[in-house]
């Protein structure tokens, strides 16, 4: 081979390398959704595996320089142990924040999720909430910013700024003081809600003088912080991180005194974790706890997929966290609350029929519920009741009860809605405390328990409550247990407890 041929080959090789670099740079500028659609075909064109292309594109994104000020994180030099990494993050949260262990574990899983945002299908919000100020909300949001992929913080944001920032930078959005600027901003809530599921994470707006329609991505991780309960639609799409004000004896380190390389080390390890386990998380189909509703299962699926990479111990730990933070419907709508209270009225009266007047009077008797002041400080009106129930296809009618005919409802009208929209809750008997030991027992002699779920609250051991299948509940309290709740009706059978 002469010198001219050698030079030609070198030029061809150089041009080929430049072509690969240009392709990777082009792919790095795509939105996560656009890249996901093109990655297989582009990998075939370049003659490399899909996982190799993913790593190259992610490296190009990390090295990209723009005016948004995102940190440049280099992956950890050595493979990391995912379980140890998650435990280190949880311990770090505990070091600076007063919270329970489940909250710290959830923060570790959610922060890790932001590094896998390009391979997951659901991006649950992280909502940091507390009943009062000075509970550490902003502090925890700051920690999430130090741990998350491409963090972008703001104390207020407009809907247009939000989706344009997402389209341009694909950041992890960190929004503080949301109770102040989101309460009446329905458009902003709608944009945030749209980014929950990858398939629907778009808004369409017109741009330019000719008002050309353009689709903007809203896909990405978002953490919100605020006092109290945010919108039901936001809470339903979120992992709720509840904080409390610390007591005098509870101490935490100040975040500004953290060693300089603490969070740099953790994010570097998170970057390596994401590089090494991206395909495993993409393919993961974790078992989801049955006790969670459908939306909660969607929220926890990516976090449980990540926990699965860390081994059985962290997977069990994550399942317990999910049940602790998200089991039960904590964000029921006002209509759902009304439906549940009507179910309670039918059960308390042990009736199959009820007049509209009697139903409303019973609902407003409990002054701690919404109905006594629902109508701008006045009781719930019959028209308001009818409007709420109409959404469930339930309307009042003429009801005959003996010789009386009145306008009201029959239990049969509600049964399908009770089954579809209410989480089964087992009612309990009135409690009668033991005078000497402070232990609680039922005041009903004829109580039959046929289900392991029938004895609830602090009494998880049926034998401790002297309860067996088809046997009455004893009036003698267990000497070593605080057994304080037993059902007064037979629940749907799931498992017979035999002793």
N, C-alpha and C positions, 0 to 999 in steps of 0.2 A: 504494500500500500504506500503510495507516494504522499508527499506532504500536502498536496492539494486535496486529495481524498480524505486525509485525516482531518484537515481543517473543516471540510464540508460536514463530516460526521459530527464534529464538535459543535458546529453551528446548528445542525439539526437537533442535537441533544439539548442545546441551550434553548432553542425555540420551543421544544416540547415542554421543558421545565417551566418556561414563562407561560405557556398555555395552561398548564396545570395550576400554577399560582393564580392566574387570572380567573380560572373557573372557580377555584376555592374562594377567592375574594368576592366573586359575584354571588356565590351561594351564601356566603356569610352575611350579605346584605339583605337576604330574603327574610320575610317574617317566618316564625316557627312553622306556621301552617303551610306556607308556600314551599318551604324547604322539605317538610315531611312528604309532600306530594312528589317532589322532584328527586329525592335522594337516591332512590334505587336506579333510576335511569341515568343519573349523572355518574354514579359509581361505575356502572357498566361502561359508559363512555371513556372514563379515565382508566379503566382496567384495574380497579382496586375494590376491596370489600366495602360494604356499606359502613361497617363499624370504623374502618380506617378513614373513610370520608368524614364521618361524624367527628372524629377526633381532630382532623385537619381543619374542619370548618369551625369547631369550637375554639381551637387555638387561634384561628384568624380573628374570631370575634373578640377574644381576650386581648389580642394585640392591637385591635382597632383603636385609633385615637379620635375622639370627638369632643365637642364642647360640653358634654353633659357631665363630665367629671367622674365617670365610673372608675373604680379601682382596677388596676391591672393585676390580676391574681394568677400566679404561676402554680400549676399543680404540684403537689408534694412529690418529692423525688422518688419516694419508695411507696409500694402498695400499702394501703391503710387497712386496719381492722375496723369494719363498719360498726360493730358493737361497741368497741372501745371509743370510737369517735362520737357516737350518739351519747354515750354515757358521759364523756368529757363535756359535751355541749350542755347536757342537762345539769351537770354539776356547776358549770359556769353560770347558768341562769340562776341557780340557787344561791350562788355566791353574791349576786348583786340584787336579787329580787326576793321579796317575801312572798312565797306562793307554795302551794302543795306540790308534791312530787309529780302528780299527773299533769299539772300545767307545765312544769319544766320539761317533762318528756315530750309533751305535745309541741312545745316550742322547738325542741331539737328535731323532731320529725318534720315539722312544717318548714323550718329553715333549710333542712336538707332537700325538701321537695322543690324549692326554688331552683336548685342546681339541676333538677331533672325536668324542668318545665317543657323542654322540647320533645319529651317522649311520653308524657302523661296525657290523659284525656279529660280529666276534671281538675280544676284548680280551686280548691276551697279557699274562701277568705279566712284570714286570721283576724278575729275581732277581740281586741283587748278591752275589757270593760271592768268597771268597779262602781260601787254605789256612791262614792264620794271622791273628791280630789285628794291629792297627795297619797295615792295608793301605789304609785310606781308605774302607771300606764305609759307615760312618755319614756321612762327609763327602759321599760321592756321593749317598746317600739324602737328605741335607739339600739338596743342589743340585737334585735332582729335585723336592723339595717347593717350592723357590723358582721352579721353571719350570712346574709342573703346574697344571691346572685344579682349583680347590677342594681344595687339599691338606689331608689330615688325618693327622697323625703319631701313632704309638703304639708303645711298646716292648713291649706285651703287650695282648691283646684276647681276650675270650671269643667263642664262636660267636654267642651271642645279641646281644652288643653290636655285632658286625660287621654282621650283616644288618639290624639296626635302624638303625644309623648310615647304611648305604647307602640304606635305604628313606626315611629322613628327609632326608638332605642330598645324596645323589648325589655323594660326594666322590671324590677320588683318594686311596686308602688307602696309607699309607707305614708299613710294619711293620718295626721294627728288632729285632735279637737273636732272629730267628726260630728259630735253631738251639737256643735255650734253651727256648722255650715251645711250640714246635709239634711237637717230635719224637714225643711220645706222644699228641698231641691229634688223633685221627682225625676227630672231628666238625668241628673248625676247618678241617682240610685239605679235607674234603668241601664245606664251605660256600664256601671260596675256589675250589676246582675248579669248582663249579657256575656261577661267574660268568664262565667263559671264553667261552661262546657266548651271544649275546643270546637265542636261542630257549629255552634251558634255564636261564636265570639266575634261578631261583626256589628258595626253600625254603618248606615249608608247616609252620606251627606253630599250636598252639592258644593263644588268648588269653582273658583274662577269667575270671570265676568259672564261667561256663557252658562254658568250653573251646571257644569258637567257632573253627573253623579259619580261618586267615588266610594269604594268600600274601604272602611278603616277597621283594622284589627283591634279588638279589646281583650285579646287573650294574654294572660299573664298572672303572676302571683300578686296579691294585694293584701296588705295588712292595714286594719283600721283601728283607731284608738279613740275612746270617748266614754263619757260618764253615762251609766244607765243602759237601758234597752234601746238599741237602734231599730230601724225598720224591720218588720217581720220577714220581709223578703230577703234582706241582708243576713239576718240571724239564721235563717233557714239554710243558707248557702255557706255557713261558716263553721270553723272550729272555734269555739268560744273559750277564751282565756280569761277567767275571772280572777281578779286580784283583790286584796284586802289591805287595809292600812296596818302597818306593823305596830306591834305592842312595844312597850317600853323595854322588855327583856329581849326582843328580837333585834338582831343586828345583822347588817349586810355591809359589804364593802362598797365604797363609792366608785362608780364606773370610771371617773376621770383618773383614779389612781391605779387602774389596771396596767399591768406590765405592757410595754409597747408592742411586743410581738404576739400577745395572747390571741387576738382575733385574726391577725395575719396568718398565724399557724393553723388555726381552725378552718379558715376559709381555703387555705391552700390544700388542706386535707380533704375538705368538701369537694374541691375541684377535682382532685384525684379520685375520690369516691365516685363522683359522677362519670368521669372518664372510663373507669374500670367496670362499673355496674350498670351503665346506661341500657344496654340491651337486655339485661336481666329484669330491670324495672319495666321496660317496654313490654316484655312478654309476660310479666307477672299477672296472675289472676288469683289474688288472695281470697281465702274464705272470709266472708264478712259476717259479723255477729248478727244473729236473727233478731236480737233485741233492739237493733237500730231500725228506724224507718228507712224507706227507700232513699230519700235525699241524704240522710246521715250516712248511709252505706256508700253513696257516691262520694261524699266528702272524705270519708276515711280510706277509700280504696287506694289512692296513691300513697298515703302515709303508711298503710299496712304493707304495700308492695315494697317500700323502702325498708321498713322494719324487717321484712322477710330476708333481705340481703344481709342483715346483721345476725341471723341465726334464730333458733327457736326461743331463746330467752327473751330477746327483744321483741319478737313477734307476739309472745304471750303478754309481755309488758304493754305493748301497743294496743292489743285487744282490750286489756283492762282499762287503759286510758280512754279508749273510745267509749266503752260502756259507762265510765265514770262521768265523762264530759258531755256525751251526746245521747245517752239512752233516755227515752221519754221525750215527749214533745214539749220543749221549753219555750217554743215560739208560736204557740197556737194563735190563730186569728180570733177576732172578736166573735165571728160567727161560729167558729169551732168551740169557743168557750161557752157560748150560749147553748149549743147542742149538748155539750157535756153537762151543763147545769140542768137542762131539761131532763136528761137521762137520770140525774140524781133525784129530781122531783118525782118522777114516776116510781123510782125504787123506794124512796122514803114513804110515799103514800100507798105503795103496793096496790096501785090502781091501774086499770087498763084504759080508763077514760078520764079526761079532765077538761074543765071549761077554760076558756081563754082567760077569764077574770081570775079564776083560782090559780092558774099557772103563773100569771104575772104576779099576783100577790105573794105566792110562795117564793118566786125568784127574788123579789125585792126585800124579803124578810132578812136576808143575810146582808147586812150593811157593809161587809168587807168585800163584797163582789161588786161588779160594775153596774148592776141593773137598778139599784135604788137611785142613782144619780146619772143614769145613762143619757137621759133626755135633757141635756144642758142643765144639770143639777136637779132635774125632776125624774120621777120613775119612768122606766121603760113603758112606752105606749103600745096599745094593741096594733097600731099600724106599723110601728117600728119592728115589733115581733114578727108580723106577717111578712115584711120586706126581707128580714134576715132569713126566715125559713123558706121563702120562695126560692132562694138559691139552691136549696136541697130538694126542690120539687114537693114541698110540704105546704098544704093550705088548710086552714080551719074549715070545719064543716058542721052541720047540725048533728048533734050527738044525742041519742036517747039513753037515759039512765033511769030505769023504772018508769015512773010517770012523768019525769022531768025531761024536757028537751031544751038544749042550750047549744050555743056555738062554742066549739072547742076542738079537741084532738083525741085520737085514739093512739094507743101505744104502737099498734101495728104500722101506723104511718111513719114512725121514726126508726123502726128496727133496722131497715137496710142502711140508713144513714149512720146509725150508731155503729154498725159493723164496718162500714167503709171508712169513716172519718175519725173515729175515736180509738185511741189506744186502750185496750181492755184494762180496767182498773178494778181490782177486787175490793169491795166495800168491807168494812170491819164492824164488829160489834162495839157497843159502848163499853168503855173500859172502867173497871172497878179496881182501884189500887189496893194492895195489901197494906193494912194499917201499920203492921209492925216492921216489915222489911222493905217497904217501898217498891215491891214487885207488882206487876200488873197482870190481871187475869180478866177473862170475860165475865159478864154478868148474865150470860145465857147458858143454860144447862144443855140444851139440845143443839149442839153445833157439830156438824159432820165435816171432816176435812178429807178430801180425796185427791188432793193435788199437792205436789211438793212446793208449788208457788203459793199455797194457801196461807202459810205462816210466813209473814214478811217482816220487814224492818230489821231489828237487831236479832230476831230469833230466826236463825237459818237452820237450826237443828230441830227437826220435828220431834225427835225423841225427848228433847229437853222440855218440850211443852206438854208432854204426856198425851200426844195426839197420835192416834193410829187410824187406819182405814175404817170408816163407818163406826167409829167410837166417839162418844161425846167428849167435848173439851172439859177437862177437869177444872174444878174451881180452886184446886190447890196449886199455888204458884210453884214453879220450878225454883229450887233453892239457889242455883248458880247461874241462872239466865234471866235477862230482862225481857221476858216474852210479853210484848204489849200489843200485838195485833193478830187477830184471828178472824177469818171471814165469817159472815153470818149467812152466806149462801154458797152453793156449790159452784165453783168456777168451771170453765171448759176443761175437760180432762186432758192432761198431757202426759202425766206420769203418776202412776199409783205408788204411794209411799207405803211400803210394808215393813213392819218392825217385828 
